[in-house]
Structure formats: C-alpha cells, structure tokens
C-alpha cells in the first residue's frame, strides 16, 4: 500500500475544516491502494514522513508566515529526512486571512531544501472558509490520492 501523509495545524478551525474536506477526498472509496495517515504538525514524526509515498501539508497564515507548529514540524524532521525523502511528492493548503503568500513562500523555501516536488498548485483559501474552498480541498485530496493510486507519483 502507498502512504499518503497529511500533516496540518489549525488554531481557530479554518485549516481543520479544509483538512477534513481534503481527507474525505483522499479517502474516496474508488482509491484502492492508498492508505491515508493524518497527523497534526505537533504529532507528526520523522518515521511518518519517511514512510510516506506523498505528503500534503496544511497551515494557517500566521503573521504572514506558516504556523509555528508547522515550522516546528520542519525543525524536527528536516535533517533526519533530508537524504531519505528527496523527490517526495507534496501539496500545500493554506487558510489565509490576507493573501497567504508569506506562508506559501516560507513552506516552499523549506521543501525546496528538502528537495520535495510539488505535484499540485497550492490551495490558498482567503477569508472565511466557503463551500468553494471545501470543494477545492476535497478535490486536492482526491487528485493526489488518485495520482498515487494510478502510479503517477
């Protein structure tokens, strides 16, 4: 079985709502060969990342940056994963109150150093989480899991 790891942080619930929609998409019954593992940024481990076939990262925008919890996740896994996860397919979702670009840039700098590869454009949900945001999150989860299922990544 392929492993899709979803690592996210949510402070006020917006990113969690997006994560729930994304998880529902990734766990679509049509996906047969992918196990979806969900961890908060504070509980995700190096072993989780090293076991993953692909990863989806989620964060709120905090002061124009990723959440402290997601940064702490990267602090813990960066060097132990550096030589073992190169090329790891990843996607990113951000619950933003402004434009989300600072959070996006901060995550992209770190994953560039890890040499992970983006397989979808980031989903940036600005403002209140809407039905359109939830549909886009569900689609992101489904698309990444279906790509793994089909052997694209």
GROMACS elastic network, one bead per residue, 0.5 to 0.9 nm:
[ bonds ]
;  ai    aj funct       b0    kb
    1    32     6  0.86643   500
    1    33     6  0.51671   500
    1    34     6  0.55845   500
    1    35     6  0.64843   500
    2    33     6  0.60831   500
    2    35     6  0.60899   500
    2    36     6  0.85905   500
    2    51     6  0.89735   500
    2    52     6  0.74166   500
    2    53     6  0.57926   500
    2    54     6  0.83475   500
    2   148     6  0.70949   500
    2   149     6  0.76281   500
    3    33     6  0.86845   500
    3    34     6  0.57091   500
    3    35     6  0.50000   500
    3    36     6  0.60566   500
    3    37     6  0.70131   500
    3    51     6  0.69108   500
    3    53     6  0.50367   500
    3    54     6  0.66890   500
    3    55     6  0.84435   500
    3   148     6  0.86453   500
    4    26     6  0.83049   500
    4    34     6  0.66322   500
    4    35     6  0.60853   500
    4    37     6  0.61015   500
    4    38     6  0.84197   500
    4    52     6  0.57983   500
    4    53     6  0.59377   500
    4    54     6  0.50553   500
    4    55     6  0.56503   500
    4    56     6  0.76202   500
    4   144     6  0.83916   500
    4   145     6  0.69982   500
    4   148     6  0.81556   500
    5    35     6  0.84335   500
    5    36     6  0.60140   500
    5    38     6  0.59151   500
    5    39     6  0.75398   500
    5    48     6  0.72951   500
    5    49     6  0.71742   500
    5    51     6  0.85916   500
    5    52     6  0.58022   500
    5    53     6  0.77713   500
    5    54     6  0.63099   500
    5    56     6  0.62860   500
    5    57     6  0.84808   500
    6    19     6  0.81423   500
    6    22     6  0.89097   500
    6    23     6  0.78687   500
    6    36     6  0.73619   500
    6    37     6  0.61586   500
    6    39     6  0.62005   500
    6    40     6  0.81059   500
    6    54     6  0.86878   500
    6    55     6  0.56868   500
    6    57     6  0.60333   500
    6    58     6  0.77704   500
    7    19     6  0.89068   500
    7    37     6  0.85778   500
    7    38     6  0.61573   500
    7    39     6  0.50441   500
    7    40     6  0.53961   500
    7    41     6  0.54617   500
    7    42     6  0.89177   500
    7    43     6  0.88396   500
    7    44     6  0.67436   500
    7    55     6  0.73886   500
    7    56     6  0.62302   500
    7    57     6  0.50066   500
    7    58     6  0.62454   500
    7    59     6  0.87568   500
    7    70     6  0.82131   500
    7    73     6  0.88473   500
    8    15     6  0.76416   500
    8    16     6  0.77353   500
    8    19     6  0.73053   500
    8    38     6  0.82522   500
    8    39     6  0.68680   500
    8    40     6  0.50844   500
    8    41     6  0.51796   500
    8    42     6  0.86351   500
    8    56     6  0.80476   500
    8    57     6  0.55666   500
    8    59     6  0.56774   500
    8    60     6  0.87823   500
    8    69     6  0.85381   500
    8    70     6  0.69824   500
    8    93     6  0.87989   500
    9    15     6  0.68722   500
    9    16     6  0.72345   500
    9    39     6  0.89199   500
    9    40     6  0.56905   500
    9    41     6  0.54489   500
    9    42     6  0.77678   500
    9    57     6  0.87116   500
    9    58     6  0.62828   500
    9    59     6  0.52491   500
    9    60     6  0.70320   500
    9    67     6  0.70664   500
    9    68     6  0.88530   500
    9    69     6  0.64246   500
    9    70     6  0.64702   500
   10    13     6  0.55309   500
   10    14     6  0.67013   500
   10    15     6  0.50099   500
   10    16     6  0.53950   500
   10    17     6  0.87966   500
   10    40     6  0.84389   500
   10    58     6  0.82424   500
   10    59     6  0.65236   500
   10    60     6  0.62746   500
   10    67     6  0.82565   500
   10    69     6  0.89231   500
   10    95     6  0.87361   500
   11    14     6  0.78243   500
   11    15     6  0.77602   500
   11    16     6  0.83045   500
   11    60     6  0.74944   500
   11    67     6  0.86218   500
   12    15     6  0.77395   500
   12    16     6  0.82025   500
   12    60     6  0.87813   500
   13    17     6  0.62016   500
   13    18     6  0.87626   500
   14    17     6  0.52420   500
   14    18     6  0.65186   500
   14    19     6  0.86953   500
   14    60     6  0.76479   500
   14    95     6  0.62753   500
   14    96     6  0.88890   500
   14   128     6  0.75896   500
   14   129     6  0.62537   500
   15    18     6  0.50547   500
   15    19     6  0.60785   500
   15    20     6  0.86274   500
   15    58     6  0.68665   500
   15    59     6  0.62696   500
   15    60     6  0.58770   500
   15    93     6  0.81511   500
   15    94     6  0.69419   500
   15    95     6  0.52773   500
   15    96     6  0.87871   500
   15   125     6  0.88708   500
   15   129     6  0.85163   500
   16    20     6  0.60889   500
   16    21     6  0.86579   500
   16    58     6  0.86235   500
   16    59     6  0.89220   500
   17    20     6  0.51334   500
   17    21     6  0.64235   500
   17    22     6  0.86347   500
   17   129     6  0.77495   500
   17   134     6  0.75054   500
   18    21     6  0.52460   500
   18    22     6  0.61419   500
   18    23     6  0.85970   500
   18    58     6  0.84908   500
   18    93     6  0.79963   500
   18    94     6  0.86506   500
   18    95     6  0.78056   500
   18   125     6  0.86032   500
   18   129     6  0.77121   500
   18   133     6  0.73294   500
   18   134     6  0.57569   500
   18   135     6  0.89402   500
   18   136     6  0.87853   500
   18   137     6  0.58182   500
   18   138     6  0.79517   500
   19    23     6  0.59675   500
   19    24     6  0.85084   500
   19    58     6  0.72328   500
   19    93     6  0.84060   500
   19   134     6  0.87954   500
   19   137     6  0.72657   500
   19   138     6  0.84916   500
   19   141     6  0.88627   500
   20    23     6  0.50918   500
   20    24     6  0.62004   500
   20    25     6  0.87129   500
   20   134     6  0.86604   500
   20   137     6  0.85084   500
   20   138     6  0.82274   500
   21    24     6  0.51175   500
   21    25     6  0.63616   500
   21    26     6  0.87321   500
   21   134     6  0.57404   500
   21   135     6  0.72899   500
   21   136     6  0.85383   500
   21   137     6  0.56981   500
   21   139     6  0.85208   500
   21   141     6  0.78616   500
   22    25     6  0.51498   500
   22    26     6  0.62123   500
   22    27     6  0.86376   500
   22   134     6  0.77639   500
   22   135     6  0.85429   500
   22   136     6  0.82306   500
   22   139     6  0.70761   500
   22   140     6  0.63186   500
   22   142     6  0.73321   500
   23    26     6  0.50111   500
   23    27     6  0.60724   500
   23    28     6  0.86911   500
   23    36     6  0.76173   500
   23    38     6  0.80153   500
   23   137     6  0.85111   500
   23   138     6  0.70953   500
   23   141     6  0.60789   500
   23   142     6  0.82596   500
   24    27     6  0.51777   500
   24    28     6  0.64031   500
   24   138     6  0.63705   500
   24   141     6  0.73608   500
   24   142     6  0.79339   500
   25    28     6  0.53205   500
   25   137     6  0.77646   500
   25   139     6  0.61443   500
   25   140     6  0.73050   500
   25   143     6  0.79478   500
   25   145     6  0.80867   500
   26    29     6  0.88830   500
   26    31     6  0.76841   500
   26    34     6  0.84833   500
   26    35     6  0.88548   500
   26    36     6  0.69405   500
   26   138     6  0.73835   500
   26   139     6  0.83485   500
   26   140     6  0.79378   500
   26   143     6  0.75396   500
   26   144     6  0.71809   500
   26   145     6  0.52051   500
   26   146     6  0.77189   500
   27    30     6  0.82760   500
   27    31     6  0.68361   500
   27    34     6  0.82384   500
   27    35     6  0.79394   500
   27    36     6  0.67566   500
   27   141     6  0.79722   500
   27   142     6  0.73722   500
   27   145     6  0.77885   500
   28    31     6  0.57173   500
   28    32     6  0.87597   500
   28   141     6  0.89324   500
   28   142     6  0.67492   500
   28   145     6  0.85593   500
   28   146     6  0.89196   500
   29    32     6  0.70842   500
   30   146     6  0.83772   500
   31    34     6  0.64358   500
   31    35     6  0.89748   500
   31   142     6  0.83351   500
   31   145     6  0.68722   500
   31   146     6  0.61339   500
   31   148     6  0.89475   500
   31   149     6  0.62397   500
   31   150     6  0.89981   500
   32    35     6  0.84572   500
   32   146     6  0.89158   500
   32   149     6  0.67373   500
   33   145     6  0.89110   500
   33   148     6  0.79966   500
   33   149     6  0.54616   500
   33   150     6  0.87117   500
   34   145     6  0.65992   500
   34   146     6  0.83863   500
   34   148     6  0.69769   500
   34   149     6  0.60797   500
   35   145     6  0.88152   500
   36   145     6  0.83649   500
   37    48     6  0.83694   500
   37    52     6  0.87157   500
   38    44     6  0.83833   500
   39    42     6  0.78849   500
   39    43     6  0.60107   500
   39    44     6  0.51982   500
   39    45     6  0.86580   500
   39    48     6  0.86541   500
   40    43     6  0.53330   500
   40    44     6  0.60099   500
   40    69     6  0.85892   500
   40    70     6  0.86723   500
   41    44     6  0.54642   500
   41    45     6  0.86518   500
   41    57     6  0.87262   500
   41    58     6  0.86447   500
   41    59     6  0.88654   500
   41    69     6  0.56459   500
   41    70     6  0.52509   500
   41    71     6  0.84435   500
   41    72     6  0.76211   500
   41    73     6  0.54915   500
   41    74     6  0.87727   500
   42    45     6  0.84853   500
   42    69     6  0.59025   500
   42    70     6  0.74584   500
   42    72     6  0.73597   500
   42    73     6  0.63400   500
   43    73     6  0.82006   500
   44    47     6  0.82936   500
   44    48     6  0.63194   500
   44    49     6  0.77517   500
   44    73     6  0.69788   500
   44    77     6  0.89121   500
   45    48     6  0.51162   500
   45    49     6  0.65485   500
   45    50     6  0.87213   500
   45    73     6  0.77848   500
   45    76     6  0.76927   500
   45    77     6  0.68657   500
   46    49     6  0.51774   500
   46    50     6  0.60942   500
   46    51     6  0.85466   500
   46    73     6  0.89943   500
   46    76     6  0.73667   500
   46    77     6  0.50706   500
   46    78     6  0.83955   500
   46    80     6  0.67208   500
   46    81     6  0.66507   500
   47    50     6  0.50898   500
   47    51     6  0.60450   500
   47    52     6  0.85991   500
   47    77     6  0.88466   500
   47    81     6  0.88325   500
   48    51     6  0.52915   500
   48    52     6  0.63365   500
   49    52     6  0.51615   500
   49    53     6  0.84579   500
   49    54     6  0.85258   500
   49    55     6  0.76535   500
   49    77     6  0.78178   500
   49    81     6  0.74145   500
   49    85     6  0.77951   500
   50    53     6  0.82314   500
   50    80     6  0.89450   500
   50    81     6  0.65910   500
   50    84     6  0.67936   500
   50    85     6  0.63793   500
   52    55     6  0.66032   500
   52    85     6  0.86874   500
   52    88     6  0.81329   500
   53    88     6  0.67874   500
   53    89     6  0.73660   500
   53   148     6  0.78547   500
   53   153     6  0.79509   500
   54    88     6  0.57765   500
   54    90     6  0.57134   500
   54    91     6  0.84826   500
   54   144     6  0.81815   500
   54   145     6  0.86986   500
   54   148     6  0.77934   500
   54   153     6  0.77870   500
   55    88     6  0.74285   500
   55    89     6  0.64434   500
   55    91     6  0.66435   500
   55    92     6  0.86865   500
   55   144     6  0.89803   500
   56    89     6  0.85365   500
   56    90     6  0.54276   500
   56    92     6  0.56630   500
   56    93     6  0.76897   500
   56   141     6  0.82114   500
   56   144     6  0.85861   500
   57    70     6  0.83623   500
   57    90     6  0.74252   500
   57    91     6  0.62802   500
   57    93     6  0.63311   500
   57    94     6  0.85173   500
   57   107     6  0.88987   500
   58    66     6  0.89041   500
   58    70     6  0.80146   500
   58    91     6  0.86335   500
   58    92     6  0.57540   500
   58    94     6  0.57170   500
   58    95     6  0.79880   500
   59    62     6  0.86041   500
   59    66     6  0.59475   500
   59    67     6  0.58795   500
   59    69     6  0.85733   500
   59    70     6  0.67680   500
   59    92     6  0.82044   500
   59    93     6  0.65961   500
   59    94     6  0.50471   500
   59    95     6  0.63953   500
   59    96     6  0.86334   500
   59   103     6  0.78975   500
   60    65     6  0.83775   500
   60    66     6  0.63608   500
   60    67     6  0.59481   500
   60    93     6  0.84873   500
   60    94     6  0.53915   500
   60    96     6  0.58712   500
   60    97     6  0.83810   500
   60   100     6  0.83582   500
   60   103     6  0.78457   500
   61    64     6  0.57556   500
   61    65     6  0.55658   500
   61    66     6  0.53680   500
   61    67     6  0.63973   500
   61    94     6  0.65632   500
   61    95     6  0.60925   500
   61    97     6  0.67781   500
   61    98     6  0.78908   500
   61    99     6  0.86080   500
   61   100     6  0.58934   500
   61   101     6  0.86415   500
   61   102     6  0.76923   500
   61   103     6  0.55655   500
   61   104     6  0.86224   500
   62    65     6  0.51385   500
   62    66     6  0.58382   500
   62    67     6  0.55302   500
   62    68     6  0.80298   500
   62    96     6  0.80766   500
   62    97     6  0.85907   500
   62   102     6  0.89596   500
   62   103     6  0.75268   500
   63    66     6  0.81215   500
   63    67     6  0.86336   500
   63   102     6  0.84143   500
   63   103     6  0.86381   500
   64    96     6  0.87266   500
   64    98     6  0.78880   500
   64    99     6  0.84860   500
   64   100     6  0.68259   500
   64   101     6  0.73472   500
   64   103     6  0.57827   500
   65    68     6  0.84558   500
   65   100     6  0.79180   500
   65   101     6  0.81940   500
   65   102     6  0.50240   500
   65   104     6  0.76602   500
   65   105     6  0.80754   500
   65   106     6  0.62978   500
   65   107     6  0.84493   500
   66    69     6  0.82539   500
   66    70     6  0.65681   500
   66    71     6  0.67629   500
   66    94     6  0.83474   500
   66   100     6  0.88096   500
   66   102     6  0.75142   500
   66   104     6  0.74003   500
   66   105     6  0.88273   500
   66   106     6  0.65181   500
   66   107     6  0.68220   500
   67    70     6  0.53605   500
   67    71     6  0.63860   500
   67    72     6  0.86401   500
   67   103     6  0.79872   500
   68    72     6  0.60365   500
   68    73     6  0.85769   500
   69    73     6  0.62228   500
   69    74     6  0.87732   500
   70    74     6  0.63776   500
   70    75     6  0.86195   500
   70   107     6  0.87625   500
   71    74     6  0.51082   500
   71    75     6  0.61688   500
   71    76     6  0.87418   500
   71   106     6  0.89672   500
   71   107     6  0.82785   500
   72    76     6  0.62580   500
   72    77     6  0.87398   500
   73    76     6  0.52883   500
   73    77     6  0.63089   500
   73    78     6  0.83100   500
   74    77     6  0.52600   500
   74    78     6  0.54017   500
   74    79     6  0.89783   500
   74   110     6  0.76618   500
   74   111     6  0.89508   500
   75    78     6  0.57524   500
   75    79     6  0.81341   500
   76    79     6  0.77128   500
   76    80     6  0.79170   500
   77    80     6  0.55223   500
   77    81     6  0.57595   500
   77    82     6  0.80931   500
   78    81     6  0.54624   500
   78    82     6  0.57552   500
   78   110     6  0.83731   500
   78   113     6  0.87661   500
   78   114     6  0.70088   500
   79    82     6  0.50089   500
   79    83     6  0.77674   500
   79   114     6  0.85977   500
   80    83     6  0.74626   500
   80    84     6  0.77628   500
   81    84     6  0.51112   500
   81    85     6  0.56750   500
   81    86     6  0.82545   500
   81   114     6  0.76701   500
   82    85     6  0.61449   500
   82    86     6  0.68113   500
   82   113     6  0.80719   500
   82   114     6  0.53779   500
   82   115     6  0.79205   500
   83    86     6  0.64443   500
   83   114     6  0.81085   500
   85    88     6  0.54856   500
   85   114     6  0.73490   500
   85   115     6  0.77675   500
   85   116     6  0.71614   500
   86    89     6  0.89558   500
   86   114     6  0.62809   500
   86   116     6  0.55197   500
   86   117     6  0.82515   500
   87    90     6  0.89452   500
   87   114     6  0.83578   500
   87   115     6  0.57929   500
   87   117     6  0.55357   500
   88   114     6  0.87641   500
   88   115     6  0.75532   500
   88   117     6  0.59719   500
   88   118     6  0.84484   500
   88   153     6  0.85239   500
   89   116     6  0.60031   500
   89   118     6  0.58356   500
   89   119     6  0.59312   500
   89   144     6  0.89765   500
   89   153     6  0.66646   500
   90   111     6  0.87527   500
   90   116     6  0.66587   500
   90   117     6  0.59677   500
   90   119     6  0.59928   500
   90   120     6  0.76029   500
   90   144     6  0.85882   500
   91   117     6  0.84345   500
   91   118     6  0.57015   500
   91   119     6  0.61921   500
   91   120     6  0.56141   500
   91   121     6  0.70363   500
   91   122     6  0.63171   500
   91   123     6  0.83829   500
   91   140     6  0.81435   500
   91   144     6  0.80216   500
   92   104     6  0.80393   500
   92   107     6  0.84351   500
   92   118     6  0.82651   500
   92   120     6  0.79600   500
   92   121     6  0.75754   500
   92   123     6  0.63678   500
   92   124     6  0.84117   500
   93   104     6  0.86190   500
   93   122     6  0.55702   500
   93   124     6  0.58066   500
   93   125     6  0.77467   500
   93   137     6  0.77725   500
   93   140     6  0.88819   500
   94   100     6  0.66124   500
   94   103     6  0.74179   500
   94   104     6  0.75087   500
   94   122     6  0.75735   500
   94   123     6  0.62083   500
   94   125     6  0.61361   500
   94   126     6  0.82841   500
   95   100     6  0.73765   500
   95   123     6  0.84769   500
   95   124     6  0.60773   500
   95   126     6  0.62323   500
   95   127     6  0.77278   500
   95   128     6  0.86727   500
   95   129     6  0.78429   500
   96    99     6  0.61139   500
   96   101     6  0.87571   500
   96   103     6  0.84164   500
   96   124     6  0.65875   500
   96   125     6  0.57663   500
   96   127     6  0.62889   500
   96   128     6  0.87347   500
   97   100     6  0.72376   500
   97   125     6  0.82318   500
   97   126     6  0.54048   500
   97   127     6  0.50299   500
   97   128     6  0.79716   500
   98   101     6  0.83861   500
   98   126     6  0.63618   500
   98   127     6  0.73305   500
   99   102     6  0.79310   500
   99   103     6  0.89550   500
   99   124     6  0.77306   500
   99   125     6  0.85120   500
   99   126     6  0.62832   500
   99   127     6  0.89297   500
  100   103     6  0.54027   500
  100   104     6  0.61512   500
  100   105     6  0.86880   500
  100   124     6  0.63048   500
  100   125     6  0.80319   500
  100   126     6  0.72647   500
  101   105     6  0.59853   500
  101   106     6  0.84761   500
  101   124     6  0.85413   500
  102   105     6  0.51624   500
  102   106     6  0.61223   500
  102   107     6  0.86754   500
  103   106     6  0.51978   500
  103   107     6  0.62823   500
  103   108     6  0.85494   500
  104   107     6  0.53620   500
  104   108     6  0.60459   500
  104   109     6  0.86388   500
  104   122     6  0.77165   500
  104   124     6  0.85218   500
  105   108     6  0.50432   500
  105   109     6  0.61204   500
  105   110     6  0.88111   500
  106   109     6  0.53831   500
  106   110     6  0.67593   500
  107   110     6  0.53753   500
  107   111     6  0.62894   500
  107   112     6  0.85227   500
  108   111     6  0.51640   500
  108   112     6  0.58597   500
  108   113     6  0.85382   500
  109   112     6  0.52188   500
  109   113     6  0.64859   500
  109   114     6  0.89072   500
  110   113     6  0.51345   500
  110   114     6  0.63932   500
  110   115     6  0.86268   500
  111   115     6  0.59694   500
  111   116     6  0.54626   500
  111   117     6  0.77489   500
  111   118     6  0.88561   500
  112   116     6  0.61871   500
  112   117     6  0.77220   500
  113   116     6  0.78446   500
  118   121     6  0.71602   500
  118   122     6  0.85212   500
  119   144     6  0.78753   500
  119   153     6  0.83993   500
  120   123     6  0.85719   500
  120   140     6  0.77899   500
  120   143     6  0.87366   500
  120   144     6  0.79559   500
  123   133     6  0.83622   500
  123   136     6  0.74560   500
  123   137     6  0.72361   500
  123   140     6  0.80089   500
  124   133     6  0.83933   500
  125   128     6  0.78931   500
  125   129     6  0.66833   500
  125   130     6  0.83203   500
  125   133     6  0.59415   500
  125   134     6  0.89190   500
  126   129     6  0.75078   500
  126   133     6  0.87327   500
  127   130     6  0.83920   500
  129   132     6  0.81120   500
  129   133     6  0.59892   500
  129   134     6  0.71382   500
  130   133     6  0.50930   500
  130   134     6  0.63594   500
  130   135     6  0.86402   500
  131   134     6  0.50355   500
  131   135     6  0.60940   500
  131   136     6  0.85739   500
  132   135     6  0.50555   500
  132   136     6  0.61559   500
  132   137     6  0.85991   500
  133   136     6  0.50934   500
  133   137     6  0.61765   500
  133   138     6  0.86420   500
  134   137     6  0.50217   500
  134   138     6  0.61369   500
  134   139     6  0.85292   500
  135   138     6  0.50889   500
  135   139     6  0.61300   500
  135   140     6  0.86061   500
  136   140     6  0.61399   500
  136   141     6  0.87676   500
  137   141     6  0.63653   500
  137   142     6  0.86259   500
  138   141     6  0.52773   500
  138   142     6  0.61771   500
  138   143     6  0.85235   500
  139   142     6  0.50554   500
  139   143     6  0.58536   500
  139   144     6  0.84758   500
  140   143     6  0.51854   500
  140   144     6  0.61638   500
  140   145     6  0.85195   500
  141   144     6  0.54159   500
  141   145     6  0.61068   500
  141   146     6  0.84112   500
  142   145     6  0.52370   500
  142   146     6  0.58411   500
  142   147     6  0.83939   500
  143   146     6  0.51059   500
  143   147     6  0.60177   500
  143   148     6  0.86212   500
  144   147     6  0.50739   500
  144   148     6  0.63120   500
  144   149     6  0.85856   500
  144   153     6  0.87541   500
  145   148     6  0.50911   500
  145   149     6  0.60460   500
  145   150     6  0.85744   500
  146   150     6  0.60330   500
  146   151     6  0.85061   500
  146   152     6  0.86126   500
  147   150     6  0.51253   500
  147   151     6  0.61673   500
  147   152     6  0.50926   500
  147   153     6  0.63365   500
  148   151     6  0.50517   500
  148   152     6  0.58257   500
  148   153     6  0.54521   500
  149   152     6  0.77169   500
  149   153     6  0.86704   500
  150   153     6  0.81448   500
